[in-house]
Amino acid sequence: MSLNANSADVAFTFKGGMLPMTVMELTSADPERIRRQLAGKLSQSPAFFQHTPVVLSVEKLDEPHLALERICAVCRDHKLLPVAVRGGAEPIRQSAWALGLGWFAPVEEGRARALESVEPFADPDEVDSEPETSGLGATRLYRGTVRSGQQVSAAEGDLIVIGAVNAGAEVLAAGSIHVYGALRGRALAGIHGNTQAGIYCRELEAELLSVAGNYKRLEDIDSQLLGRAAEVHFIKEQLDIKPLG
C-alpha cells in the first residue's frame, strides 16, 4: 500500500518560517512602571495595540526571578499578546513554560535593534540615494527602504515613503500613508482616529493594514489584491481594499 494512502488523515505539517515579531525589550521588572509606559504608548498609537504578538526580552534585566505573570497581564490589558520570553535565568525560563509561553535563548550583543530608535539606512539594491527624511509641512517624506525592525512615523500628517517597507517594519501616520514601493510590513494610518486617512502602495503584501484602529492582517486580504497596487480606506465600518487606479 502506498505511504500516501492515508494522506486524508493528515491534520498538520511542520514548516520552518521567519514570521515577523515585535520584541518588547524590558529595562524594568516593575509591572506598574510598564503599565504607565504602555498607557502612554496606547494614547500615541492606538492602532498598534490590536492584539499584536510580542516577545518579552529580559536580557537587560539582572534579576533571576521576575513577576512574569503580572507583566503578561499588564500587556494583555493593553491588547498586546505575549507569546514568548527571550533570555533570563533558569527560573525565568521555567516561569515562561509554566505560563504557556515559548522561550528563546538571548541574542548576541548588538544584533537586536530597537524598534523606535533605529536610524534609517539605505538598501543599495533598492534605492539610488541615501535615505533621508524631510518635513513638508505636516507631511513627512522618507527616502529609502524601511527595514525589518525599523519604525517610521508621521505624528501630525501624512507619511510618504519613496521606497519599500520590508516585512517586520512598521510605518505609522496621523494622516495617510503613501508607499512608492512594496508594502510588506505593517502600515497604520489615522493613528489618532482619523477615519478619512488612507493607505496607498505600489505593491500590496502587507502583514497588517490599519486605518483609525480598524485593521486587517495578511491572511484576511483578498489574494487577488496581493502583489498589486492598492488603496485602503475605512468605509461603512470596515476596511475597504481595492486596486489603485
Protein Blocks (a to p, Z undefined) as FASTA:
>chain_A
ZZklmmmmpmbdcddddddddddddfbfbfklmmmmmmmmmmmmmmlmgoiacdddfklp
ccfbdcfklmmmmmmmnopacfbdeedifklmmmmmmnopacdddddehkaccfklcccd
ddfklpmbdcddddehjaccdedjddehiacddfkbccddeddddehiacddfbdcdddb
ddfbdcdehknopakbccddfbdcbfbdceehiacdfklpcfklgopacddddeehiacd
ddeZZ
